[in-house]
């Protein structure tokens, strides 16, 4: 039972509740893709957050994470641009394939896990949101986030492993969202990554945006590279292909670039070195949290499977260090917060941690490389 919270909130709850039922999604994807945001009633994010908290009232409270101020003396003539990167864990994989042996199935119920994901997004209010393993795009994220003011794009994997799971909700893929009040879309590219000249099952989205406040251009990209040990050379080839595409889209680094993704690669892998040494002059934002500014976090994912405990750094926010400054970054969860059963859990909806950074444009736009 849900307590009465006024007419507007009750109406919103019915909207939220509708997204819990996904049985008819496949029948309505065509019309959902053509939704005009201007024709949809906007949602107050505070109302949606309250509704999520009603659903989650029996769960422990959300973890407290703090932003670390990284650039104290940089003057900026615009509001920071907040970017959020997150592999949210596809529902079909969480329930059907990933075998999180210490996570109760009750913690993976979509009705509640969805609200934990939304609560995290609403808490940090990103201007640009990059997600991987999205398999509830059409029945949850697109209808809700478009009404929160985001322009939404989804590119599914050609052969999603979600489709092998009974009662799945369609393929998973990458999704990119940006606030329409902050950016205007200039161009958009859906990229199917290649490796050894062959098309692969991994994808990326790259969008060139114009910042309404400054008039400056910014390219935002999201990707999810091939998983598992033994596929290092494959990931390296995918990374090279993505970099080639981004070189063209950014006109050889003239347009500042932010690339978010689950690279499924530790910093020791070749694909990490390719991004570090590319002609696009990219740096990894979360390195700046380390004392020397040169080391990645000790983990961005931490889970327990039948094969054992897996703690890895796989997720990154890359940025054009000649054109952008990282002004702050969200600290990661501590081992104590994560707890002995690791992720996902009743507290946290995914096996990957969200990464959130605030960026500002370099005040000298002519200084490129």
N, C-alpha and C positions, 0 to 999 in steps of 0.2 A: 504494500500500500504506500502511496505517496501522499504526503501531507499537502493540504491546499496552500498555495503560495501566491494567490492573486490570479486574476484572469490572464494577464500577459504571460506570466510564467507557466501557468497551466497549459496555455496554448503552445508555448515553447516545448513543454514536456511532451506533448503529443507529437511534435516534430521530431524530437530526439527519439521517442519510442518507436516511431516509424522506421528509423534507421536500424533498429535492432532486428527487424525482420528482413532477411535477405533472399527469401525464396523466389521472389518475383524479379530480382535484379536483372537476370539475363533477358527477360522479356522487355525491359524498359531501357536498356543501355543506349539505344539509338536516340530516344528523346532526351535522356539525361545529358548526353553529350552536347545537345543543342540548346541547353538551358541558357537563357539570356539573363545575366546577373541583374540587369536593370529592372527586370520584371519580377524579381524575387523580393519578398519583404526582408529587410535587414534584421539581423539578430544582434541584440545587445550582448557582448561577450560576458558581461557580469551575470546576465540571466542564464546563459548557457553554462557558465561555471557553477552557478548555484544548482542547476539541474544535475550536473555531473556529481556534485558533492552529495546530493540526495541519494543518487544511485550507489555511491561509494561509502555511505555512512557506516557500514559495518566493517569497512576495511581500515587498516592503520593509515595515519595521515601521510601525505606526500613528503618525501625527503626534502630537507632544507639544503639548498646548494647556494653558494655565494659567488658573485662575480668578483674577479680579480682585476683591479685597475692596472693596465699595462703601460699607458702613455699619459703621464700626469701633466706634461708641459706642452702638449700639442694643441694649438688653437685651431678650431674648426668653425667654418661659417655655415654649417648645416647640422641637422640632427644626425646622430649616429645611425648607421644602417645595420640593423640586427639580422644576423643570418643564423639559421638553425639547421643542423644536420642530424638525421636520425634514421637508423634502420629500426622500424617499429615492430618487426617480427610478423610475418604473414600469419594470419589466423589459422589457415589450413595447415601450415607447417608446424606451428606451435602445438596444435592439437593432434596432428596426424603423423609427423615425420621426425621432429627434432629430438624427441625422447629426453626431455629435461627430467631426469630421474628424481630430483629433489624438489621439483615444483608440483604441488597438487593440481590436478586437473581443474579443481574448483577455481583456482587462481587464474586460469586461462579462459574462463567464460567470456565470450565476446561482449555480452551485455554490460559487463563491468570493466573489462580490460579496455574496451573502446573509450570509456569515460576517463580512465587513467591516462590514456594517450592524449585525449582532448584537454584534460586538466593540465598536463605538462605544456602543451602548445599554448594554451590560454595564459598560463603563468608567465611565460617568457615573451609573448607577443612579438614573434619575429616579423620583420618586414619581408624577408625571403625565407621560405621554408622548403627544405629538400628532404624527401623521404624515400626510403627503399622498402622493399617487401610489402608494398601496398596492395592488398587483395580485397579491400572494402572501399575502393575509390568511389564507385558509382552510387552506393547506397549509404555512404557515411561521409567521407571526406569532401567530395565535390559538392553535395548539396548543403552541407553545413558551412564549410569554409568559404564558399562563394557568397553566402549570406552574411559572413563576417567581414566581407570586403576584399577577399582574395580572388585573383584570377588564377584558374586552376588548369594544369596540364598533366596528362597521364600517358605513359608509354609502357605497355605491358611487355614482358618477355615473350618471344615467339613460342617457346615451349616451356611454360611455367611448370615447375614441379608441383605446384598447388593443384593442378588438374588431375594429378594421380591420386588425390585424397578424396575419399567418398564425402559427399555433401559439401564440396568446396564452393567458394564464392567467386569462381572465375580465376583468371591468371593474376599473378602478382607482377609488379613492375615498379618503375621509378615515377615519382610525382614531384612536380615543382609548383609552388604557390608563391605569388607576390601580391602585396597590398596595392590595389588599384589607386588609392589616394597618394601613394608615394612614387609609383612608377607607371610609365606608359610602355607597352610592348612595341618594340621596333621590329624584331624578327625572332623567329622560333625555329629550331631544328630538332627533329627526332632522329637520333643516330643509332643505328644498329652496328655494334662494334664488330670489327673483323680481326682475325688472327691468322697469320700465314695465308693471307688473301682469301680466307674463308669467312663467310658470315657466321657469327656466333649467337648464342642465346642471351647475351648480355647487351644492355642498352644504355643510352644516355639521352638527356634532354639539355639543350643549350639555348638560352634566350638572351637576346640583347635588349636591355631595358634603358629607358631614359629617365633619370631622376628628375621628378617634377620640380624639386626645390632648387637644384643647381643647374639643371640642363645637361649634366654630364652623362655619358653613356657608361653602362656597366654590363658585362656579360656574366650571367649566373648559369652554372651547369651542375647537373646531378648525375651520378652513375653508380653502378653496383657491379663490380668485376667478379669473375669466376671464382668459386669457393674451392677449398680443400687443398691439402698437401699433394704435391706432385704436379700441380698445374701452374708452377711459377713462371715458366717460359710463356705459357698461354696468356697469363695475366700481363706479362711484360709486353707481349704483342698487342693486347687490347689497349694497354696504356699508351703505347706508341700511336695507335690508330686514333685514340681520343685526342691526344696532343696535336696530331696533324689536323684533325677537324677544327680544333679550337684555335690553332694558328690562323686558319683561314677566316674563321668567324670573328676573331679579334683583330684582324688585319695586321697580323704579326706583332701582337701585344700593344697596339695603339689603343685598343679599348681595354680598360681594366677588367680583370677576370677573377671570379671566385668559383672554385670547383669543390663541390661537396660530394662525399661518397663513402660507401663501404667498399674499400679496395681489396678486402680479404687478404691483405698483405701486411706483414710486419715491416718495420722500417729497414730491416736487413735485406729485403727483396729488391730485385732489379727494377721493378716498376716504381718503387719509391724513389730510387736514385734517378730514374728517368724524369720524374716530375720535379725533383730537386734541381736537376741540371739542365732543364729544358730552356730553350730560347725565350720562353714566355716569362722567365725570371720569377718563378713561383717560390713561395715559402709556405711552410705548414704552420698555421696560426697557433696550434696548441703547443708547439715547441716553446713558445714564448712564456708558458707557465713554468718552465723548468728554470732552476737557478742560473744556468749558463745560457739559456735561450737556444740551446742546440739539441735538446733531448725530448723525444716524444713522451707522452704519459705512459705509465707502466701498463695500463690496460684501457681499452674502451669497450670490451666485452668480457664477461666472466660467467661461465655456466658449468654445469655438471651433467655429463652424458654418460651412457653405459661404459664408454671407453675411458672415462676419467674426467678430471677437472681441466677446463680449457680457459686460460686467461691470456688474452692477446690484445695487441693494439692494431686495429684494422681500419678505423674510421678517421677521416681527415677533413679539414677545411683548408684548401690551398688558396692562396691569394697572390695577386700581383704586388710584390713588395716595393716596386718603384712607384706605384700609383696609389696604393692604399695603405692606411695605417690601422693596426689592430689596437683599439683603445681599451677593450676589456674582453675577458673570456670567462665563461662559467666554469667554476671548479668542478671536478669529478666527484662522484660518490666515494667515500672512504670504504676500506674493507669492513670496518665495523658497521657502517650503514648498510652495506650490501648483505652482510650476515653470512652464516656458514652454509646456507643452502643456495647461495649465489642467485643468479638471475635466470629467468623472470621470477616474480614472487607476488605475494599479495600487495606489497608496497610499490612494485615497479613493473610496468607492463611488458618490457622487452628484455632480450638478452644482450642488447647493445645500449650503451649510454648515449643520451643526446649530447651534442656539442653545440654551444651557442657562443657567438662572437659578435662584438660591435666593431664596425669599421667606419673610418672616415676617409674621404678623398684627400690625397696629398694636395697641399695648397699650391704646388707648382706643377700645373698640368702639362707644361712643356718638358718637364724632366721625365724622360721615358726610361732609358736603360742605363 
